[in-house]
Amino acid sequence: MSLTLNVNIDPAQVDYLQKQGYDLFLAKLVDGQAKANVIWKSNSKYIATNNFKWQPVYAIAGSETVEPGTLVSASTTVKPIGYGQSIEISETGTISNPSGTVAPGKAFTLTNNDPNLRFSAAVYSVDPTKPGAALSNPFFVSKSIEHGFHVSILPVETVVLWFGQHQETSTIIADYSGPALTVVYGKGDSTHTAQWTKDGNWELVN
């Protein structure tokens, strides 16, 4: 099932925000996360009516970048992973294929078996096996995982959007740079519409 977020911006606000050099940012959350920590999509060419579509599929890679202000960069191959599956980074720093049965609603796990490097988990909302898959825009990065440890991650279809001074897609952030709206996709939800009003406030239309 494809998910859609419509973002409507008052035309006068489009002109004002772009003259101020503001980008429209989107981020996604994982279970237990109060605030997103990576810019999933950075859009400087927004107009009055904007549409974002994605599939609720996931991929994962090991990354060595975790500092705010830096860009998340995959240090391993990006691999597809499903709910409830496990994946490992070997003693030589290579990532395995996922193992285990897909179990909707269950966290997936990345284990670091490399004794020399501390990896974090970079998570993507994309199927990396498809041609043209965008592998430069993860939506989450975990804390560094020491040798022999693992991290479990349960993505949720919750999107956060805000405006702020230019930052690139995949930038690690410590906080949102402006007023934010959180949009939750519940069971059966496929489309929501958000609006930035002429008064400069977010509203969830539906």
Rosetta blueprint (number, residue, H / E / L):
1 M L
2 S L
3 L E
4 T E
5 L E
6 N E
7 V E
8 N E
9 I E
10 D L
11 P H
12 A H
13 Q H
14 V H
15 D H
16 Y H
17 L H
18 Q H
19 K H
20 Q L
21 G L
22 Y E
23 D E
24 L E
25 F E
26 L E
27 A E
28 K E
29 L E
30 V E
31 D L
32 G L
33 Q L
34 A L
35 K L
36 A L
37 N L
38 V E
39 I L
40 W L
41 K E
42 S E
43 N E
44 S L
45 K L
46 Y L
47 I L
48 A L
49 T E
50 N E
51 N E
52 F E
53 K E
54 W E
55 Q L
56 P L
57 V L
58 Y E
59 A E
60 I E
61 A E
62 G E
63 S E
64 E L
65 T L
66 V L
67 E L
68 P L
69 G L
70 T L
71 L E
72 V L
73 S L
74 A E
75 S L
76 T L
77 T L
78 V L
79 K E
80 P E
81 I E
82 G L
83 Y L
84 G L
85 Q L
86 S E
87 I E
88 E E
89 I E
90 S L
91 E L
92 T L
93 G L
94 T L
95 I E
96 S L
97 N L
98 P L
99 S E
100 G L
101 T L
102 V L
103 A L
104 P L
105 G L
106 K L
107 A L
108 F E
109 T E
110 L E
111 T E
112 N E
113 N L
114 D L
115 P L
116 N L
117 L L
118 R L
119 F E
120 S E
121 A E
122 A E
123 V E
124 Y E
125 S L
126 V L
127 D L
128 P L
129 T L
130 K L
131 P L
132 G L
133 A L
134 A L
135 L L
136 S L
137 N L
138 P L
139 F L
140 F E
141 V E
142 S L
143 K L
144 S L
145 I E
146 E L
147 H L
148 G L
149 F L
150 H E
151 V E
152 S E
153 I E
154 L L
155 P E
156 V E
157 E E
158 T E
159 V E
160 V E
161 L E
162 W E
163 F E
164 G E
165 Q E
166 H L
167 Q L
168 E L
169 T L
170 S L
171 T E
172 I E
173 I L
174 A L
175 D L
176 Y L
177 S L
178 G L
179 P L
180 A E
181 L E
182 T E
183 V E
184 V E
185 Y L
186 G L
187 K L
188 G L
189 D L
190 S L
191 T E
192 H E
193 T E
194 A E
195 Q E
196 W E
197 T L
198 K L
199 D L
200 G L
201 N L
202 W E
203 E E
204 L E
205 V L
206 N L
